């Protein structure tokens, strides 16, 4: 799983234009910088994006369907 998303991935995930994706990423990176984190231009943390937009990470959901669970025999 990728930790950081590009604008194209954010655009696809949020079903928005590339310019909107860049605006969202810029704003979230500014928030992270204000909190003392180092950011990478043109990338955003998948976890932070999902947390701030209050959305469920579909990628994580697909991978974690059976994680940690065992089937009773």
Phi and psi restraints in degrees (value plus and minus 20) as a CYANA .aco file:
   2 UNK   PHI     -97.6   -57.6
   2 UNK   PSI     116.6   156.6
   3 UNK   PHI    -101.8   -61.8
   3 UNK   PSI     -58.5   -18.5
   4 UNK   PHI    -131.7   -91.7
   4 UNK   PSI     122.8   162.8
   5 UNK   PHI    -127.7   -87.7
   5 UNK   PSI     129.7   169.7
   6 UNK   PHI    -112.1   -72.1
   6 UNK   PSI     151.8   191.8
   7 UNK   PHI     -82.0   -42.0
   7 UNK   PSI     -57.2   -17.2
   8 UNK   PHI     -83.2   -43.2
   8 UNK   PSI     -60.5   -20.5
   9 UNK   PHI     -89.4   -49.4
   9 UNK   PSI     -59.6   -19.6
  10 UNK   PHI     -84.5   -44.5
  10 UNK   PSI     -63.1   -23.1
  11 UNK   PHI     -78.9   -38.9
  11 UNK   PSI     -64.1   -24.1
  12 UNK   PHI     -87.9   -47.9
  12 UNK   PSI     -63.9   -23.9
  13 UNK   PHI     -82.4   -42.4
  13 UNK   PSI     -61.3   -21.3
  14 UNK   PHI    -115.5   -75.5
  14 UNK   PSI     -24.5    15.5
  15 UNK   PHI      33.7    73.7
  15 UNK   PSI      34.8    74.8
  16 UNK   PHI    -153.5  -113.5
  16 UNK   PSI     154.3   194.3
  17 UNK   PHI     -92.1   -52.1
  17 UNK   PSI     143.5   183.5
  18 UNK   PHI     -83.9   -43.9
  18 UNK   PSI     -58.9   -18.9
  19 UNK   PHI     -85.0   -45.0
  19 UNK   PSI     -58.0   -18.0
  20 UNK   PHI     -86.6   -46.6
  20 UNK   PSI     -60.3   -20.3
  21 UNK   PHI     -80.8   -40.8
  21 UNK   PSI     -64.3   -24.3
  22 UNK   PHI     -82.9   -42.9
  22 UNK   PSI     -59.7   -19.7
  23 UNK   PHI     -83.5   -43.5
  23 UNK   PSI     -63.7   -23.7
  24 UNK   PHI     -83.4   -43.4
  24 UNK   PSI     -65.7   -25.7
  25 UNK   PHI     -82.6   -42.6
  25 UNK   PSI     -62.4   -22.4
  26 UNK   PHI     -80.5   -40.5
  26 UNK   PSI     -65.7   -25.7
  27 UNK   PHI     -83.7   -43.7
  27 UNK   PSI     -65.7   -25.7
  28 UNK   PHI     -86.5   -46.5
  28 UNK   PSI     -58.1   -18.1
  29 UNK   PHI     -85.0   -45.0
  29 UNK   PSI     -55.7   -15.7
  30 UNK   PHI     -84.1   -44.1
  30 UNK   PSI     -59.7   -19.7
  31 UNK   PHI     -82.2   -42.2
  31 UNK   PSI     -64.2   -24.2
  32 UNK   PHI     -84.5   -44.5
  32 UNK   PSI     -61.6   -21.6
  33 UNK   PHI     -83.0   -43.0
  33 UNK   PSI     -59.8   -19.8
  34 UNK   PHI     -82.7   -42.7
  34 UNK   PSI     -48.8    -8.8
  35 UNK   PHI    -107.6   -67.6
  35 UNK   PSI     -17.5    22.5
  36 UNK   PHI      75.4   115.4
  36 UNK   PSI     -12.9    27.1
  37 UNK   PHI    -106.7   -66.7
  37 UNK   PSI     132.4   172.4
  38 UNK   PHI    -108.7   -68.7
  38 UNK   PSI     113.3   153.3
  39 UNK   PHI    -137.8   -97.8
  39 UNK   PSI     144.2   184.2
  40 UNK   PHI    -137.6   -97.6
  40 UNK   PSI     101.6   141.6
  41 UNK   PHI     -80.1   -40.1
  41 UNK   PSI     116.5   156.5
  42 UNK   PHI      60.8   100.8
  42 UNK   PSI     -14.8    25.2
  43 UNK   PHI    -155.6  -115.6
  43 UNK   PSI     132.8   172.8
  44 UNK   PHI    -163.5  -123.5
  44 UNK   PSI     124.7   164.7
  45 UNK   PHI     -83.5   -43.5
  45 UNK   PSI     108.5   148.5
  46 UNK   PHI     -78.9   -38.9
  46 UNK   PSI     -64.5   -24.5
  47 UNK   PHI     -83.4   -43.4
  47 UNK   PSI     -63.6   -23.6
  48 UNK   PHI     -87.5   -47.5
  48 UNK   PSI     -61.1   -21.1
  49 UNK   PHI     -79.1   -39.1
  49 UNK   PSI     -69.2   -29.2
  50 UNK   PHI     -84.2   -44.2
  50 UNK   PSI     -59.7   -19.7
  51 UNK   PHI     -83.6   -43.6
  51 UNK   PSI     -69.0   -29.0
  52 UNK   PHI     -89.5   -49.5
  52 UNK   PSI     -51.6   -11.6
  53 UNK   PHI    -113.0   -73.0
  53 UNK   PSI     -19.9    20.1
  54 UNK   PHI      33.9    73.9
  54 UNK   PSI      30.1    70.1
  55 UNK   PHI    -142.1  -102.1
  55 UNK   PSI     134.0   174.0
  56 UNK   PHI    -106.4   -66.4
  56 UNK   PSI     114.6   154.6
  57 UNK   PHI     -96.3   -56.3
  57 UNK   PSI      86.0   126.0
  58 UNK   PHI     -83.3   -43.3
  58 UNK   PSI     -54.8   -14.8
  59 UNK   PHI     -83.3   -43.3
  59 UNK   PSI     -66.1   -26.1
  60 UNK   PHI     -86.9   -46.9
  60 UNK   PSI     -56.9   -16.9
  61 UNK   PHI     -83.4   -43.4
  61 UNK   PSI     -62.8   -22.8
  62 UNK   PHI     -83.8   -43.8
  62 UNK   PSI     -62.9   -22.9
  63 UNK   PHI     -93.5   -53.5
  63 UNK   PSI     -51.1   -11.1
  64 UNK   PHI    -116.4   -76.4
  64 UNK   PSI      -5.9    34.1
  65 UNK   PHI     -77.4   -37.4
  65 UNK   PSI     -67.7   -27.7
  66 UNK   PHI    -133.0   -93.0
  66 UNK   PSI      -7.8    32.2
  67 UNK   PHI     -89.0   -49.0
  67 UNK   PSI     112.6   152.6
  68 UNK   PHI      58.5    98.5
  68 UNK   PSI     -21.7    18.3
  69 UNK   PHI    -130.4   -90.4
  69 UNK   PSI     121.1   161.1
  70 UNK   PHI    -133.5   -93.5
  70 UNK   PSI     129.2   169.2
  71 UNK   PHI    -108.5   -68.5
  71 UNK   PSI     108.6   148.6
  72 UNK   PHI     -94.0   -54.0
  72 UNK   PSI     116.7   156.7
